Amino acid sequence: MSSQQTTLDLSNFWMPFTANRQFKAAPRLFKAAKGMYYTTVDDRAVLDATAGLWCVNAGHGRAEITQAVSQQLETMDYAPTFQMGHPLAFEAATKVAEFMPAGRDRIFFTNSGSESVDTALKMALAYHRARGEGQRTRFIGRERGYHGVGFGGISVGGIVPNRKMFSGNLMPHVDHLPHTHNLAESAFTRGQPTSGAHLADELERLVALHDASTIAAVSVEPLAGSTGVLVPPKGYLERLRELCTKHGILLIFDEVITAFGRLGAPTASEYFKVVPDIITMAKAINNAAIPMGAVAASRAVHDTVVNAGAENAIEFFHGYTYTAHPAAAAAAVATLDIYKRDRLFERANELSASFEDAAHELRTSPHVKDIRNLGLVAGIELESRPGAIGARAYEVFLKCFEAGVLVRYTGDILAFSPPLIVDEQQIDQIFSTVRDALRDVA
C-alpha cells in the first residue's frame, strides 16, 4: 500500500455501485492514464480491458481532446442553452448527426446515459401528445435491460437489484418483454445466436393485453452490456422494428454502450441494419473527457413536437443546466474527429475476429459456462458458487487487477470492452491473464 493510500481519507466519498466497506478496507486507486493503461497510486501499469466504463473508446489521455477542452475553458467556461446558444453546441450536434442513421439527426444533449434515457421517454410522450394520441403513456422495456439509474430508466429497465430498493416508487404503466438469453440453446455462440427471434413476438402479447393505443414506446438495448453481454438473436431486432411500426409504437435503442464504434460501426443500428425512432447515447460521445450524453430523434419525432407548439412558445419543457456545456461540446468535436481520422471504427471491425478467437479460447478453462461476443465486446459467464453469486467473478477480477489487467464483472459474468486502439498483443494479454486467474480460483 502506498503512502498516499495510507494518508488519504476515504470516508466522505459514498461510492456508486460499489461495496463501500469492502473497497475502503483495500482500495484500488488510479492516479494517471495514457493510451491503453492506467497507473495506480503505487506506480503499477494496468491494462484497461474495459475502456473505463465502456466509454474511453479512443484511448486515454488524447492530447487533441485535452487541448480542445483547455482552449474552450480559457475562451468561455459556460454558456446557457435555454433561449441562448453558443456555436460549439450546434457544431457538436452536426458532427454527432453525421454518425447517426439517415433521418435520425435531431440531437438533444444531456449529461449522462441516464439522462439520455429519461429524455427519450419524455420525447416519446411529447410526440404522441402532439399528434393527438396523448393516451399513449405506457412503456415497454425488457427483463435484464439496463437504462441508467433515473426513475424512468430503472422503471423500463429490468435488472432486479437496481429496481428492488426503489420498487415502490417506479413509474406506473410499464411492462417488460422477456430477455433473450438462452443458455441451453446458445451457449458459446460466436456472434448472434441463431435462435430466439420469436421472443420479439411477445410484444404482440403485450399489445393484446394493454392495447396498442396505450403504448408510447419500446425501449431496448440492441446489445445488452451491463447485465453481462447479451447478444440479440438473428432477426430479433428486425421483428421488433416491424411490430412497433405496425402498431404505431416508437422504438428506442439505448446505445449508451454501443454507439461510436463498439461493434465496428458508428451505431448498433447501422451494424444490425435496424433503424429505431430514437437513439440514446453517452459514454464514448466525447471519450468520457467531460460528462455528456445525447439523444438522436427522427425528424418525424422532432418536427411533430416542435411544430405543435404555439408560435414563440417553448415546445418541449425539458433540459439541463449543462446541456451542450461548452467544454463537453469541445471534447465531443475533438473526439469525433479522432474517430474519423484514425478510422477507429474500421479498426474495431478488423480486430473483432481476433478478439472473438481469444475470448473463446477460454472455453475449456475452469468454471466457464458460457462465452458470448460481438465486435469488441465479450462476456464470460462463470459457474456460481452455491450461495455466493458473484464471489468467483470478484476473485477473478481481483487477481487480474493484481496481474496488471482491469476487467469488469457483474454477478458471475466477466465483461470486456477495451478501447478501440487495442492491439492483438494486448488482446492476448487480457485473455491470458484471465486464463491464469481462472486456474487460481476455487
Secondary structure, DSSP 8 states (H G I E B T S, - for coil): --HHHHHS--SS---TTS-HHHHHHS---EEEEEBTEEEETT--EEEESSHHHHT-TT-B--HHHHHHHHHHHHH-S----SS---HHHHHHHHHHHHHS-TT--EEEEESSHHHHHHHHHHHHHHHHHHTT-TT--EEEEETT----SSHHHHHH---HHHHHTTGGGS-SSEEEE-----HHHHTT-SSS-SS-GGGGGHHHHHHHHH-GGGEEEEEE-SSB-TTT-B---TTHHHHHHHHHHHHT-EEEEE-TTTTTTTTSSS-HHHHHT---SEEEE-GGGGTTSS--EEEEE-HHHHHHHHHHS-TTS-SS----TTTT-HHHHHHHHHHHHHHHHTTHHHHHHHHHHHHHHHHHGGGGSTTEEEEEEETTEEEEEE--BTTBTTHHHHHHHHHHHHTTEE-EEETTEEEE---TT--HHHHHHHHHHHHHHHHH--
